[in-house]
Amino acid sequence: MNFNLFRKIVSAFLLCLAVESLVFAEPSAPSAANDPVEVRFICVAPSPYTDRHDSLRAGFGIFILLQQAIAKHNLNISTTYYDGSTFYDDGDKIRKVLHGPQVILLGGDTWAQGPTYYMRRFFEVGPTDLTGVSASAWATSGGAQTGGEVVVSTTLRSLMGMGAKTFTLGQKLMVFTTDERLSPQKPGAFSLLDLWYMDQFARTIAVEALFGNDRTKAKKLAKELGTNPYYYKINFPPSPEKLSEYVDLQRKLNAAADPKSPEYQELRSMLANDAPKTSK
C-alpha cells in the first residue's frame, strides 16, 4: 500500500475517534475555580408586636449554621443576608437584591394569622422574574397554631408565582414559635431543638444550592451532610450530645433578643448594607 495513502487513512481514523470522544464525553464536574453558588437571605420583618426581631434572629441561626457547614465540608457556596424591612417598599432595591443569587430565602413574622404588611408590600412593589432560582422561606410566630405556617405557605406561593422553584425541609415548614409554650419560658427564646431544625434546613439549602437538579449527587451530598426529607424517621429525636453542639449559638441568638445587646449588634454587623450592583 502507498505509504502516503496509509498515513492519510490512519490520520482520518484518529480524527474520527477524537470527534467521537468530544461528542459523547461525560460533562466534567464543576471545578473549585468556578464561581460559588450564592445563597441570599432576606428577612422582611420586624414583628409588629415586639421589638425582638425574632424572624431576623431565626434567619441568623440558619445563616450561621449554613456558613459552618460550608466551612466544614468545603462547599462552593457564598452567603449574604439582607434586612428587607429597610427597603420593603422600594421596588427598585427589591429587584436589585433579588437579582443574581441562585438560591433565595425569605423570612417573615406572623400577624393576624398570616404574613405582615411588610411581606405583602415586598411582593406588591418588587415583582421580578425568578425563573431558574430555587427558593424557600422561614417564619416566626407567637404560638404553634397562630398562622406561622400560613406565612411560609403564602411566601412560597408568591415565590412560585415569580417563577422560582420552591423547597422545604421535607414535610416541615420552617416555623419557630417564640411565645405561648411551656419551654423555653422566656419570650423570644429559641430552644436547642429549634436550632437543630435550623441546622437541618441549612444543610438542605446547601444540597439544593449545589445539586438541586441532580438526584444522584444531591442524595450523596445529603448523606454526607446528615440531612434527609425523612428526618423524623432517620435522625429524630436528636441525641443530647448532638443538641449540646448548639448551646453557644443558642445563647447568642437568645441574648440578641435585646436590640441594645452586643450580641444583637454583632449579628447586624453581618448584614449586607447596600444592594448589589446589577450585572450587565
Helices and strands as residue ranges (DSSP letters): H 3-24, E 37-44, H 54-73, E 77-83, G 84-86, H 91-98, E 103-111, E 114-115, H 117-125, E 134-141, H 148-161, E 165-166, E 174-177, H 192-211, H 215-225, H 231-234, H 240-244, H 247-255, H 262-268
